[in-house]
Amino acid sequence: MLTNVPLMIVPFITYNIVALGFIGDTSSDPWQVIVLSVPMLSGATWSMQLGDLMVTLGLLLLFFEIMKATRIGADSIIDHLLSTFVLIAFIVEFLLVESAAHAVFFILMVITFVDVIAGFSVSIRSATRDVTLGGRL
């Protein structure tokens, strides 16, 4: 049952924890905080902000969600249904909560949308290939 938990709930919960001020400073935009700086050979400094890290986390979790979508069975239906509920939660929060009106949240919402659409598409495509002819595999 734990495999049915949609992974996109992780960035959703993390975003809300940061946006509500449980982590970091709420006086400024917490997504602009630099979490990593690396000096490059060119002399430039590459830096990653917290918002960039959240989007990267969302993309990595999207990969694993698409891999989960290749499973066949009743568990995949439950997984898709729960992923759809997470997308609905993203949409509702984006429309109704002031702190969710941010580019990071919007990008995470789009990643969740891609997760739902890709999950259903992969499952439908996999199901059409899982056809037995004459009772033989």
N, C-alpha and C positions, 0 to 999 in steps of 0.2 A: 504493500500500500504506500510505503514511503517513496517508491519510484514514481508514483502518480503525482507527487507534489510538483507543481510547475516552477521551474527554476527562476522564471522572471519575477517571482514574488520577492526574491532576494534584493534586486535593485529597487523595487517598489518600497519595501520596508526600509532599506538603507537610506533612500532619498528622504523618506518621511522623518526618519530619526534625525538626519542632518538638518532638514528644513525646519523642524520644530525646535531646533536649538539644543537638543540633547548632547550633541557633539559639535564642538567648534564655537566660533564667535558669530552671533546673530546680528551684530551691528553692521556688518558689511556682507557682501555676497559670499557665502561659504564655498561656492563652487569655483571661485577664482583663486582660492588658496593653492599655492604651489606645494605639491607633495614630493616632487622629485626633480632635481636638477643635475644634469650630467654635462661636464665640459666635453666638447667634441674635438676631434683632431684639427678641424678647420679653424678653431679658435672661438667658434660660437658656443653658446650654452643652450642645450635642449632642456626644456622644462615641461613637466606635466602637471596640470592643475587637477584639483579634485573632481571637477566636472568631466575632464577628459578620462580620468580613471574610472568614473562611473559608466561612461559610455563604453569604454573598453571592456569592463566587466559584463555589461549587457550583451555585447557582441560575442564574448566567449561563452556566456550562458546560452545564447541563441544557437551556437554550434551544437552544444549538448542536447538542447531541446529538439533540434532537427534529427539528431541521432536517435533520440527516444521515439520520435515519430515513425521510425522504420519498423518498430515492433508491431506485430499483428495480434489482435485479441481484444477482449473486453477492456483490459487495462488501458489500452491506447484511447478508447472512447472516453473513459473517465479523465485521462490526462488532457485530452483536447477540450473537454468541457470545463475543467478547472482552469486551463490556460485562457479560455474565453472569458471566464469570470474575472481573471486578473486583468485582461484587456478592458473589460467594462469598468473595473475599479480605476484603472488609469484614466479612462475617458471621463468618468464622473468627477474624479479629483481634478483633472486638468480644467474642466469647465467650472467647477464650483469653489476651488480652494486657491486663494491668492498666491501662496508660496509655490504652487504647482505651475504657475504661468511663467515657466523658465525654459530655455532652450534645452537644457539637460533633461528635464522631465519629458519634454516633447519628443526628443530623440529616443529616450527609453520607451515611450509609448509607441512610437513607430516600430521599434525593434520588437516589441510585444505583438504588434499587429502582424509583422512579418512572421513571427513565431506561430501565431494562430493560423494564418493563411498557408504557410509552408507545411505546418503539421497536418492540416486537413488534406492538402494537395498530395503530400507524400503518402499519407495513409490510403487515400483513394487510389493512387497509382499502384501502391503495393498490393492492395486488395484485388485489383484487376489482374495482377500477375499471379495471384494465389488461387488459381482456378484449377480444379482437378478434372480430368477427362476420363470417363469410364471407371471412376473409382480408383484410379491409379495416380500416383504423384509423378 
